[in-house]
Amino acid sequence: MALFKKRTVGKPGEWYYCLEHKKVEEGPECPGKDRFGPYASRPEAEHAMETARERNLQWENDPRWHDAPAGGREEH
């Protein structure tokens, strides 16, 4: 008996954005490595790439993600 079953049918109301096909899908149609989600609504899934860009920008500008060099002083 397998520990993890591959889910081939999605749940109604679960929305994903497929990175390979560049489309929104209800329930997981494509493999997990090729999708973002789940999202609560179709519009949220439609904006998946925009949301990812915004979050990446926030993380890139978050000072907590920029480690200071050893010794505690930042070099410029």
PDB file of N, CA, C and O in Angstrom:
ATOM      1  N   MET A   1       0.840  -1.188   0.000  1.00  0.00           N
ATOM      2  CA  MET A   1       0.000   0.000   0.000  1.00  0.00           C
ATOM      3  C   MET A   1       0.883   1.249   0.000  1.00  0.00           C
ATOM      4  O   MET A   1       1.808   1.362   0.804  1.00  0.00           O
ATOM      5  N   ALA A   2       0.600   2.155  -0.880  1.00  0.00           N
ATOM      6  CA  ALA A   2       1.381   3.390  -0.983  1.00  0.00           C
ATOM      7  C   ALA A   2       1.029   4.331   0.155  1.00  0.00           C
ATOM      8  O   ALA A   2      -0.126   4.417   0.572  1.00  0.00           O
ATOM      9  N   LEU A   3       2.031   5.034   0.650  1.00  0.00           N
ATOM     10  CA  LEU A   3       1.794   6.005   1.710  1.00  0.00           C
ATOM     11  C   LEU A   3       1.076   7.248   1.203  1.00  0.00           C
ATOM     12  O   LEU A   3       0.234   7.823   1.893  1.00  0.00           O
ATOM     13  N   PHE A   4       1.420   7.648   0.000  1.00  0.00           N
ATOM     14  CA  PHE A   4       0.820   8.849  -0.577  1.00  0.00           C
ATOM     15  C   PHE A   4       0.184   8.479  -1.906  1.00  0.00           C
ATOM     16  O   PHE A   4       0.845   7.946  -2.797  1.00  0.00           O
ATOM     17  N   LYS A   5      -1.085   8.761  -2.028  1.00  0.00           N
ATOM     18  CA  LYS A   5      -1.773   8.495  -3.276  1.00  0.00           C
ATOM     19  C   LYS A   5      -1.714   9.730  -4.153  1.00  0.00           C
ATOM     20  O   LYS A   5      -1.858  10.854  -3.671  1.00  0.00           O
ATOM     21  N   LYS A   6      -1.503   9.518  -5.430  1.00  0.00           N
ATOM     22  CA  LYS A   6      -1.497  10.627  -6.370  1.00  0.00           C
ATOM     23  C   LYS A   6      -2.937  11.065  -6.594  1.00  0.00           C
ATOM     24  O   LYS A   6      -3.787  10.275  -7.004  1.00  0.00           O
ATOM     25  N   ARG A   7      -3.189  12.313  -6.321  1.00  0.00           N
ATOM     26  CA  ARG A   7      -4.530  12.834  -6.500  1.00  0.00           C
ATOM     27  C   ARG A   7      -4.690  13.233  -7.955  1.00  0.00           C
ATOM     28  O   ARG A   7      -4.011  14.138  -8.439  1.00  0.00           O
ATOM     29  N   THR A   8      -5.580  12.561  -8.638  1.00  0.00           N
ATOM     30  CA  THR A   8      -5.775  12.846 -10.057  1.00  0.00           C
ATOM     31  C   THR A   8      -6.976  13.741 -10.304  1.00  0.00           C
ATOM     32  O   THR A   8      -7.086  14.345 -11.371  1.00  0.00           O
ATOM     33  N   VAL A   9      -7.872  13.836  -9.344  1.00  0.00           N
ATOM     34  CA  VAL A   9      -9.061  14.655  -9.505  1.00  0.00           C
ATOM     35  C   VAL A   9      -9.032  15.755  -8.456  1.00  0.00           C
ATOM     36  O   VAL A   9      -8.820  15.492  -7.272  1.00  0.00           O
ATOM     37  N   GLY A  10      -9.243  16.962  -8.890  1.00  0.00           N
ATOM     38  CA  GLY A  10      -9.228  18.080  -7.964  1.00  0.00           C
ATOM     39  C   GLY A  10     -10.546  18.243  -7.247  1.00  0.00           C
ATOM     40  O   GLY A  10     -11.557  17.642  -7.609  1.00  0.00           O
ATOM     41  N   LYS A  11     -10.511  19.054  -6.240  1.00  0.00           N
ATOM     42  CA  LYS A  11     -11.723  19.398  -5.499  1.00  0.00           C
ATOM     43  C   LYS A  11     -12.376  20.594  -6.179  1.00  0.00           C
ATOM     44  O   LYS A  11     -11.679  21.519  -6.595  1.00  0.00           O
ATOM     45  N   PRO A  12     -13.680  20.591  -6.298  1.00  0.00           N
ATOM     46  CA  PRO A  12     -14.339  21.776  -6.831  1.00  0.00           C
ATOM     47  C   PRO A  12     -14.014  22.989  -5.950  1.00  0.00           C
ATOM     48  O   PRO A  12     -14.032  22.897  -4.723  1.00  0.00           O
ATOM     49  N   GLY A  13     -13.724  24.094  -6.575  1.00  0.00           N
ATOM     50  CA  GLY A  13     -13.402  25.301  -5.828  1.00  0.00           C
ATOM     51  C   GLY A  13     -11.929  25.479  -5.547  1.00  0.00           C
ATOM     52  O   GLY A  13     -11.540  26.514  -5.005  1.00  0.00           O
ATOM     53  N   GLU A  14     -11.088  24.513  -5.894  1.00  0.00           N
ATOM     54  CA  GLU A  14      -9.634  24.674  -5.786  1.00  0.00           C
ATOM     55  C   GLU A  14      -9.125  25.128  -7.145  1.00  0.00           C
ATOM     56  O   GLU A  14      -9.312  24.443  -8.150  1.00  0.00           O
ATOM     57  N   TRP A  15      -8.489  26.272  -7.166  1.00  0.00           N
ATOM     58  CA  TRP A  15      -8.007  26.839  -8.423  1.00  0.00           C
ATOM     59  C   TRP A  15      -6.490  26.871  -8.430  1.00  0.00           C
ATOM     60  O   TRP A  15      -5.861  27.147  -7.408  1.00  0.00           O
ATOM     61  N   TYR A  16      -5.907  26.589  -9.582  1.00  0.00           N
ATOM     62  CA  TYR A  16      -4.460  26.551  -9.762  1.00  0.00           C
ATOM     63  C   TYR A  16      -4.096  27.332 -11.013  1.00  0.00           C
ATOM     64  O   TYR A  16      -4.923  27.534 -11.903  1.00  0.00           O
ATOM     65  N   TYR A  17      -2.831  27.770 -11.064  1.00  0.00           N
ATOM     66  CA  TYR A  17      -2.300  28.385 -12.275  1.00  0.00           C
ATOM     67  C   TYR A  17      -1.205  27.466 -12.784  1.00  0.00           C
ATOM     68  O   TYR A  17      -0.215  27.235 -12.090  1.00  0.00           O
ATOM     69  N   CYS A  18      -1.373  26.941 -13.991  1.00  0.00           N
ATOM     70  CA  CYS A  18      -0.385  26.047 -14.592  1.00  0.00           C
ATOM     71  C   CYS A  18       0.709  26.878 -15.254  1.00  0.00           C
ATOM     72  O   CYS A  18       0.441  27.669 -16.158  1.00  0.00           O
ATOM     73  N   LEU A  19       1.939  26.693 -14.795  1.00  0.00           N
ATOM     74  CA  LEU A  19       3.073  27.445 -15.317  1.00  0.00           C
ATOM     75  C   LEU A  19       3.470  26.973 -16.718  1.00  0.00           C
ATOM     76  O   LEU A  19       3.970  27.760 -17.522  1.00  0.00           O
ATOM     77  N   GLU A  20       3.251  25.711 -17.004  1.00  0.00           N
ATOM     78  CA  GLU A  20       3.628  25.167 -18.317  1.00  0.00           C
ATOM     79  C   GLU A  20       2.655  25.605 -19.405  1.00  0.00           C
ATOM     80  O   GLU A  20       3.070  26.026 -20.484  1.00  0.00           O
ATOM     81  N   HIS A  21       1.359  25.504 -19.115  1.00  0.00           N
ATOM     82  CA  HIS A  21       0.346  25.829 -20.111  1.00  0.00           C
ATOM     83  C   HIS A  21      -0.154  27.279 -20.020  1.00  0.00           C
ATOM     84  O   HIS A  21      -0.907  27.748 -20.873  1.00  0.00           O
ATOM     85  N   LYS A  22       0.288  27.976 -18.960  1.00  0.00           N
ATOM     86  CA  LYS A  22      -0.086  29.378 -18.746  1.00  0.00           C
ATOM     87  C   LYS A  22      -1.608  29.548 -18.752  1.00  0.00           C
ATOM     88  O   LYS A  22      -2.166  30.390 -19.455  1.00  0.00           O
ATOM     89  N   LYS A  23      -2.257  28.698 -17.926  1.00  0.00           N
ATOM     90  CA  LYS A  23      -3.711  28.763 -17.846  1.00  0.00           C
ATOM     91  C   LYS A  23      -4.182  28.427 -16.443  1.00  0.00           C
ATOM     92  O   LYS A  23      -3.475  27.792 -15.660  1.00  0.00           O
ATOM     93  N   VAL A  24      -5.391  28.870 -16.150  1.00  0.00           N
ATOM     94  CA  VAL A  24      -6.025  28.588 -14.869  1.00  0.00           C
ATOM     95  C   VAL A  24      -6.777  27.274 -15.004  1.00  0.00           C
ATOM     96  O   VAL A  24      -7.406  27.006 -16.027  1.00  0.00           O
ATOM     97  N   GLU A  25      -6.703  26.459 -13.958  1.00  0.00           N
ATOM     98  CA  GLU A  25      -7.420  25.190 -13.973  1.00  0.00           C
ATOM     99  C   GLU A  25      -8.093  24.962 -12.627  1.00  0.00           C
ATOM    100  O   GLU A  25      -7.560  25.332 -11.581  1.00  0.00           O
ATOM    101  N   GLU A  26      -9.253  24.358 -12.668  1.00  0.00           N
ATOM    102  CA  GLU A  26      -9.956  24.024 -11.427  1.00  0.00           C
ATOM    103  C   GLU A  26      -9.563  22.604 -11.055  1.00  0.00           C
ATOM    104  O   GLU A  26      -9.746  21.669 -11.834  1.00  0.00           O
ATOM    105  N   GLY A  27      -9.022  22.460  -9.858  1.00  0.00           N
ATOM    106  CA  GLY A  27      -8.504  21.160  -9.449  1.00  0.00           C
ATOM    107  C   GLY A  27      -7.160  20.935 -10.119  1.00  0.00           C
ATOM    108  O   GLY A  27      -6.890  21.526 -11.165  1.00  0.00           O
ATOM    109  N   PRO A  28      -6.315  20.096  -9.543  1.00  0.00           N
ATOM    110  CA  PRO A  28      -4.993  19.891 -10.141  1.00  0.00           C
ATOM    111  C   PRO A  28      -5.074  19.020 -11.389  1.00  0.00           C
ATOM    112  O   PRO A  28      -5.324  17.817 -11.305  1.00  0.00           O
ATOM    113  N   GLU A  29      -4.862  19.638 -12.541  1.00  0.00           N
ATOM    114  CA  GLU A  29      -4.806  18.887 -13.792  1.00  0.00           C
ATOM    115  C   GLU A  29      -3.365  18.540 -14.135  1.00  0.00           C
ATOM    116  O   GLU A  29      -3.091  17.461 -14.660  1.00  0.00           O
ATOM    117  N   CYS A  30      -2.451  19.444 -13.841  1.00  0.00           N
ATOM    118  CA  CYS A  30      -1.039  19.264 -14.169  1.00  0.00           C
ATOM    119  C   CYS A  30      -0.260  18.910 -12.903  1.00  0.00           C
ATOM    120  O   CYS A  30      -0.751  19.127 -11.795  1.00  0.00           O
ATOM    121  N   PRO A  31       0.956  18.365 -13.058  1.00  0.00           N
ATOM    122  CA  PRO A  31       1.773  18.005 -11.899  1.00  0.00           C
ATOM    123  C   PRO A  31       2.073  19.210 -11.008  1.00  0.00           C
ATOM    124  O   PRO A  31       2.125  20.344 -11.483  1.00  0.00           O
ATOM    125  N   GLY A  32       2.267  18.958  -9.727  1.00  0.00           N
ATOM    126  CA  GLY A  32       2.536  19.999  -8.746  1.00  0.00           C
ATOM    127  C   GLY A  32       3.727  20.866  -9.092  1.00  0.00           C
ATOM    128  O   GLY A  32       3.733  22.055  -8.775  1.00  0.00           O
ATOM    129  N   LYS A  33       4.735  20.300  -9.736  1.00  0.00           N
ATOM    130  CA  LYS A  33       5.936  21.069 -10.083  1.00  0.00           C
ATOM    131  C   LYS A  33       5.649  22.134 -11.128  1.00  0.00           C
ATOM    132  O   LYS A  33       6.456  23.042 -11.328  1.00  0.00           O
ATOM    133  N   ASP A  34       4.502  22.031 -11.799  1.00  0.00           N
ATOM    134  CA  ASP A  34       4.165  22.954 -12.877  1.00  0.00           C
ATOM    135  C   ASP A  34       3.043  23.921 -12.529  1.00  0.00           C
ATOM    136  O   ASP A  34       2.479  24.552 -13.423  1.00  0.00           O
ATOM    137  N   ARG A  35       2.703  24.053 -11.234  1.00  0.00           N
ATOM    138  CA  ARG A  35       1.570  24.905 -10.926  1.00  0.00           C
ATOM    139  C   ARG A  35       1.749  25.677  -9.624  1.00  0.00           C
ATOM    140  O   ARG A  35       2.506  25.273  -8.741  1.00  0.00           O
ATOM    141  N   PHE A  36       1.043  26.789  -9.526  1.00  0.00           N
ATOM    142  CA  PHE A  36       0.898  27.555  -8.294  1.00  0.00           C
ATOM    143  C   PHE A  36      -0.501  27.291  -7.771  1.00  0.00           C
ATOM    144  O   PHE A  36      -1.436  27.126  -8.555  1.00  0.00           O
ATOM    145  N   GLY A  37      -0.655  27.249  -6.461  1.00  0.00           N
ATOM    146  CA  GLY A  37      -1.980  27.111  -5.869  1.00  0.00           C
ATOM    147  C   GLY A  37      -1.989  26.089  -4.760  1.00  0.00           C
ATOM    148  O   GLY A  37      -0.945  25.522  -4.436  1.00  0.00           O
ATOM    149  N   PRO A  38      -3.110  25.845  -4.185  1.00  0.00           N
ATOM    150  CA  PRO A  38      -4.431  26.234  -4.635  1.00  0.00           C
ATOM    151  C   PRO A  38      -4.791  27.652  -4.213  1.00  0.00           C
ATOM    152  O   PRO A  38      -4.284  28.180  -3.223  1.00  0.00           O
ATOM    153  N   TYR A  39      -5.675  28.242  -4.989  1.00  0.00           N
ATOM    154  CA  TYR A  39      -6.249  29.545  -4.700  1.00  0.00           C
ATOM    155  C   TYR A  39      -7.730  29.360  -4.405  1.00  0.00           C
ATOM    156  O   TYR A  39      -8.338  28.382  -4.842  1.00  0.00           O
ATOM    157  N   ALA A  40      -8.302  30.282  -3.677  1.00  0.00           N
ATOM    158  CA  ALA A  40      -9.704  30.184  -3.268  1.00  0.00           C
ATOM    159  C   ALA A  40     -10.666  30.526  -4.399  1.00  0.00           C
ATOM    160  O   ALA A  40     -11.833  30.134  -4.363  1.00  0.00           O
ATOM    161  N   SER A  41     -10.181  31.256  -5.405  1.00  0.00           N
ATOM    162  CA  SER A  41     -11.084  31.667  -6.485  1.00  0.00           C
ATOM    163  C   SER A  41     -10.336  31.705  -7.812  1.00  0.00           C
ATOM    164  O   SER A  41      -9.107  31.755  -7.852  1.00  0.00           O
ATOM    165  N   ARG A  42     -11.096  31.679  -8.879  1.00  0.00           N
ATOM    166  CA  ARG A  42     -10.512  31.763 -10.218  1.00  0.00           C
ATOM    167  C   ARG A  42      -9.756  33.086 -10.410  1.00  0.00           C
ATOM    168  O   ARG A  42      -8.641  33.071 -10.931  1.00  0.00           O
ATOM    169  N   PRO A  43     -10.337  34.245  -9.999  1.00  0.00           N
ATOM    170  CA  PRO A  43      -9.591  35.505 -10.170  1.00  0.00           C
ATOM    171  C   PRO A  43      -8.235  35.507  -9.445  1.00  0.00           C
ATOM    172  O   PRO A  43      -7.259  36.051  -9.963  1.00  0.00           O
ATOM    173  N   GLU A  44      -8.173  34.906  -8.260  1.00  0.00           N
ATOM    174  CA  GLU A  44      -6.878  34.833  -7.558  1.00  0.00           C
ATOM    175  C   GLU A  44      -5.878  34.034  -8.382  1.00  0.00           C
ATOM    176  O   GLU A  44      -4.719  34.429  -8.505  1.00  0.00           O
ATOM    177  N   ALA A  45      -6.315  32.919  -8.945  1.00  0.00           N
ATOM    178  CA  ALA A  45      -5.428  32.090  -9.758  1.00  0.00           C
ATOM    179  C   ALA A  45      -5.010  32.817 -11.033  1.00  0.00           C
ATOM    180  O   ALA A  45      -3.876  32.668 -11.490  1.00  0.00           O
ATOM    181  N   GLU A  46      -5.920  33.602 -11.607  1.00  0.00           N
ATOM    182  CA  GLU A  46      -5.604  34.368 -12.813  1.00  0.00           C
ATOM    183  C   GLU A  46      -4.494  35.379 -12.562  1.00  0.00           C
ATOM    184  O   GLU A  46      -3.754  35.725 -13.482  1.00  0.00           O
ATOM    185  N   HIS A  47      -4.370  35.855 -11.332  1.00  0.00           N
ATOM    186  CA  HIS A  47      -3.349  36.849 -10.980  1.00  0.00           C
ATOM    187  C   HIS A  47      -2.142  36.221 -10.285  1.00  0.00           C
ATOM    188  O   HIS A  47      -1.384  36.923  -9.615  1.00  0.00           O
ATOM    189  N   ALA A  48      -1.954  34.912 -10.435  1.00  0.00           N
ATOM    190  CA  ALA A  48      -0.881  34.199  -9.747  1.00  0.00           C
ATOM    191  C   ALA A  48       0.504  34.762 -10.079  1.00  0.00           C
ATOM    192  O   ALA A  48       1.330  34.940  -9.183  1.00  0.00           O
ATOM    193  N   MET A  49       0.759  35.039 -11.336  1.00  0.00           N
ATOM    194  CA  MET A  49       2.082  35.530 -11.719  1.00  0.00           C
ATOM    195  C   MET A  49       2.319  36.943 -11.181  1.00  0.00           C
ATOM    196  O   MET A  49       3.429  37.269 -10.759  1.00  0.00           O
ATOM    197  N   GLU A  50       1.301  37.763 -11.196  1.00  0.00           N
ATOM    198  CA  GLU A  50       1.413  39.122 -10.642  1.00  0.00           C
ATOM    199  C   GLU A  50       1.673  39.056  -9.140  1.00  0.00           C
ATOM    200  O   GLU A  50       2.516  39.787  -8.619  1.00  0.00           O
ATOM    201  N   THR A  51       0.957  38.189  -8.452  1.00  0.00           N
ATOM    202  CA  THR A  51       1.147  38.007  -7.010  1.00  0.00           C
ATOM    203  C   THR A  51       2.565  37.539  -6.718  1.00  0.00           C
ATOM    204  O   THR A  51       3.200  38.024  -5.782  1.00  0.00           O
ATOM    205  N   ALA A  52       3.068  36.594  -7.519  1.00  0.00           N
ATOM    206  CA  ALA A  52       4.433  36.088  -7.326  1.00  0.00           C
ATOM    207  C   ALA A  52       5.458  37.196  -7.532  1.00  0.00           C
ATOM    208  O   ALA A  52       6.414  37.303  -6.762  1.00  0.00           O
ATOM    209  N   ARG A  53       5.273  38.026  -8.565  1.00  0.00           N
ATOM    210  CA  ARG A  53       6.196  39.145  -8.807  1.00  0.00           C
ATOM    211  C   ARG A  53       6.207  40.112  -7.633  1.00  0.00           C
ATOM    212  O   ARG A  53       7.268  40.560  -7.198  1.00  0.00           O
ATOM    213  N   GLU A  54       5.019  40.434  -7.123  1.00  0.00           N
ATOM    214  CA  GLU A  54       4.925  41.360  -5.989  1.00  0.00           C
ATOM    215  C   GLU A  54       5.608  40.787  -4.750  1.00  0.00           C
ATOM    216  O   GLU A  54       6.329  41.500  -4.052  1.00  0.00           O
ATOM    217  N   ARG A  55       5.386  39.520  -4.480  1.00  0.00           N
ATOM    218  CA  ARG A  55       6.010  38.895  -3.310  1.00  0.00           C
ATOM    219  C   ARG A  55       7.518  38.807  -3.462  1.00  0.00           C
ATOM    220  O   ARG A  55       8.248  39.032  -2.497  1.00  0.00           O
ATOM    221  N   ASN A  56       7.995  38.485  -4.653  1.00  0.00           N
ATOM    222  CA  ASN A  56       9.442  38.436  -4.880  1.00  0.00           C
ATOM    223  C   ASN A  56      10.076  39.799  -4.643  1.00  0.00           C
ATOM    224  O   ASN A  56      11.146  39.894  -4.042  1.00  0.00           O
ATOM    225  N   LEU A  57       9.421  40.847  -5.112  1.00  0.00           N
ATOM    226  CA  LEU A  57       9.931  42.200  -4.921  1.00  0.00           C
ATOM    227  C   LEU A  57       9.978  42.557  -3.433  1.00  0.00           C
ATOM    228  O   LEU A  57      10.942  43.163  -2.966  1.00  0.00           O
ATOM    229  N   GLN A  58       8.934  42.181  -2.695  1.00  0.00           N
ATOM    230  CA  GLN A  58       8.921  42.426  -1.252  1.00  0.00           C
ATOM    231  C   GLN A  58      10.072  41.705  -0.569  1.00  0.00           C
ATOM    232  O   GLN A  58      10.756  42.278   0.279  1.00  0.00           O
ATOM    233  N   TRP A  59      10.286  40.438  -0.940  1.00  0.00           N
ATOM    234  CA  TRP A  59      11.362  39.665  -0.310  1.00  0.00           C
ATOM    235  C   TRP A  59      12.730  40.212  -0.677  1.00  0.00           C
ATOM    236  O   TRP A  59      13.628  40.255   0.165  1.00  0.00           O
ATOM    237  N   GLU A  60      12.898  40.628  -1.923  1.00  0.00           N
ATOM    238  CA  GLU A  60      14.186  41.177  -2.352  1.00  0.00           C
ATOM    239  C   GLU A  60      14.531  42.461  -1.611  1.00  0.00           C
ATOM    240  O   GLU A  60      15.706  42.773  -1.419  1.00  0.00           O
ATOM    241  N   ASN A  61      13.517  43.203  -1.195  1.00  0.00           N
ATOM    242  CA  ASN A  61      13.740  44.477  -0.506  1.00  0.00           C
ATOM    243  C   ASN A  61      13.589  44.382   1.005  1.00  0.00           C
ATOM    244  O   ASN A  61      13.632  45.402   1.694  1.00  0.00           O
ATOM    245  N   ASP A  62      13.415  43.193   1.522  1.00  0.00           N
ATOM    246  CA  ASP A  62      13.264  42.993   2.967  1.00  0.00           C
ATOM    247  C   ASP A  62      14.653  42.896   3.598  1.00  0.00           C
ATOM    248  O   ASP A  62      15.403  41.975   3.272  1.00  0.00           O
ATOM    249  N   PRO A  63      15.018  43.819   4.491  1.00  0.00           N
ATOM    250  CA  PRO A  63      16.361  43.806   5.081  1.00  0.00           C
ATOM    251  C   PRO A  63      16.645  42.534   5.892  1.00  0.00           C
ATOM    252  O   PRO A  63      17.807  42.200   6.119  1.00  0.00           O
ATOM    253  N   ARG A  64      15.621  41.836   6.320  1.00  0.00           N
ATOM    254  CA  ARG A  64      15.855  40.597   7.081  1.00  0.00           C
ATOM    255  C   ARG A  64      16.451  39.499   6.215  1.00  0.00           C
ATOM    256  O   ARG A  64      16.989  38.528   6.748  1.00  0.00           O
ATOM    257  N   TRP A  65      16.370  39.625   4.891  1.00  0.00           N
ATOM    258  CA  TRP A  65      16.908  38.610   3.990  1.00  0.00           C
ATOM    259  C   TRP A  65      18.330  38.946   3.532  1.00  0.00           C
ATOM    260  O   TRP A  65      18.947  38.162   2.810  1.00  0.00           O
ATOM    261  N   HIS A  66      18.842  40.081   3.936  1.00  0.00           N
ATOM    262  CA  HIS A  66      20.189  40.480   3.531  1.00  0.00           C
ATOM    263  C   HIS A  66      21.113  40.382   4.741  1.00  0.00           C
ATOM    264  O   HIS A  66      21.139  41.275   5.588  1.00  0.00           O
ATOM    265  N   ASP A  67      21.856  39.310   4.812  1.00  0.00           N
ATOM    266  CA  ASP A  67      22.748  39.085   5.940  1.00  0.00           C
ATOM    267  C   ASP A  67      23.934  40.042   5.896  1.00  0.00           C
ATOM    268  O   ASP A  67      24.508  40.302   4.838  1.00  0.00           O
ATOM    269  N   ALA A  68      24.281  40.552   7.058  1.00  0.00           N
ATOM    270  CA  ALA A  68      25.474  41.388   7.172  1.00  0.00           C
ATOM    271  C   ALA A  68      26.699  40.476   7.181  1.00  0.00           C
ATOM    272  O   ALA A  68      26.617  39.360   7.693  1.00  0.00           O
ATOM    273  N   PRO A  69      27.829  40.914   6.632  1.00  0.00           N
ATOM    274  CA  PRO A  69      29.038  40.093   6.657  1.00  0.00           C
ATOM    275  C   PRO A  69      29.516  39.860   8.091  1.00  0.00           C
ATOM    276  O   PRO A  69      29.131  40.587   9.007  1.00  0.00           O
ATOM    277  N   ALA A  70      30.351  38.850   8.275  1.00  0.00           N
ATOM    278  CA  ALA A  70      30.897  38.545   9.606  1.00  0.00           C
ATOM    279  C   ALA A  70      31.567  39.785  10.174  1.00  0.00           C
ATOM    280  O   ALA A  70      32.244  40.507   9.442  1.00  0.00           O
ATOM    281  N   GLY A  71      31.400  40.037  11.424  1.00  0.00           N
ATOM    282  CA  GLY A  71      31.963  41.225  12.057  1.00  0.00           C
ATOM    283  C   GLY A  71      30.902  42.282  12.287  1.00  0.00           C
ATOM    284  O   GLY A  71      31.137  43.261  12.996  1.00  0.00           O
ATOM    285  N   GLY A  72      29.718  42.088  11.680  1.00  0.00           N
ATOM    286  CA  GLY A  72      28.602  42.973  11.946  1.00  0.00           C
ATOM    287  C   GLY A  72      28.541  44.252  11.152  1.00  0.00           C
ATOM    288  O   GLY A  72      27.577  45.005  11.294  1.00  0.00           O
ATOM    289  N   ARG A  73      29.536  44.538  10.312  1.00  0.00           N
ATOM    290  CA  ARG A  73      29.505  45.768   9.523  1.00  0.00           C
ATOM    291  C   ARG A  73      29.228  45.444   8.068  1.00  0.00           C
ATOM    292  O   ARG A  73      29.755  44.479   7.515  1.00  0.00           O
ATOM    293  N   GLU A  74      28.403  46.257   7.471  1.00  0.00           N
ATOM    294  CA  GLU A  74      28.143  46.067   6.044  1.00  0.00           C
ATOM    295  C   GLU A  74      29.210  46.813   5.249  1.00  0.00           C
ATOM    296  O   GLU A  74      29.618  47.917   5.609  1.00  0.00           O
ATOM    297  N   GLU A  75      29.649  46.190   4.170  1.00  0.00           N
ATOM    298  CA  GLU A  75      30.613  46.828   3.289  1.00  0.00           C
ATOM    299  C   GLU A  75      29.855  47.443   2.125  1.00  0.00           C
ATOM    300  O   GLU A  75      28.870  46.879   1.647  1.00  0.00           O
ATOM    301  N   HIS A  76      30.320  48.608   1.668  1.00  0.00           N
ATOM    302  CA  HIS A  76      29.665  49.273   0.532  1.00  0.00           C
ATOM    303  C   HIS A  76      30.579  49.347  -0.627  1.00  0.00           C
ATOM    304  O   HIS A  76      30.205  49.873  -1.675  1.00  0.00           O
TER     305      HIS A  76
END
